[in-house]
C-alpha cells in the first residue's frame, strides 16, 4: 500500500496484519508529512507479526521507519514496545502519532453458535464490559486485526471499523469499548544513524516544540533516588509529563526509569537536567525525540473526577470516607 508524500520510497514496517490501529497510524503519519512538507515519502507499508520484528527490520536497514504502539490512555504503556526500545542500541523514535481508538464487534456472515470473543489483550481489556455481557470466553490474539482476519464461525472479533470491509465481516455491535474517547499513541522509529537527518528536516519544516523519552538507570539505588531524579527536572523548570519504571533484566530490585519531558535535549533546561543526572552517576539513553503534537498526556485541563481510581479520596472528603480511603 502506497500513500503519496514528498520524499519517494519510504519503507515502513508496522505490527500487522492489515487493518490494525498501527496500520492506520502509519497511513496517518504519511498523510501528515505529505501536507506539512516534512520527510515521509511515498509510503510502502509492510505488516509484520511482532513488535520485535518491526524493530529488527528497522535496525537491519530493511525498513526506513517502523510504527509501534507505545501508550494507551486506557491501558497505559505497551510493555513490549517499551522494552524493545530499551534493549535496542540502533533504533530510536523520531516522531509520534495519536489516534482516537474505538472498537466494533464483528462476526462472520452466517456464523454458527458464538463461543468466544477475540482481540489483542489490550483490546479485550478496553472492552471488558462488552465481553462480560456476552457471557462468552475470551481468546487473546496477536493483534485486533488478526482476530478479525482469523475469526471463525463461533467468534466475535473486536477491531477497528476498517476490519469489517477488509475481512468480509458483519458488524455485530459498534463502539463496544468501556471508555469513550480513548486514544493510543504510536511511535515512528528509525535507525540512530538516520535520526539526525530526520530531526533536522523536521526543524527546517518549522517544528519548535519537542518531547523527549529518556531512560535513566541509577548507578546506586536506595531511599531518595527517585526523588533526586524528579527534583532534577523540577529544579531546572523542565516539565516531566510521564514516568514509568521497568526492571533491569535479571537484576532483582534494580530499575530503569523512563521519563518523557517537554523539551529537546539541545534546549538549555534539558541540557542542565542531563548534566545533573550524569554528574550523579546515572546512565542515560535517549529513546525518542519527536515533535510535540496534540494534547496526549498534556497538562492542559482540570482532572475529571470520574476518571480517578474508584475509592480515591481528596481534601473535600472527611470523616469515615477519608479514613476508609486512606486505611487510617
Order of alpha helices (4+ residues) and beta strands (2+ residues): beta-beta-alpha-beta-alpha-beta-beta-alpha-beta-beta-beta-alpha-alpha-beta-alpha-beta-alpha-beta-beta-alpha-beta-alpha-beta-beta-alpha-beta-alpha
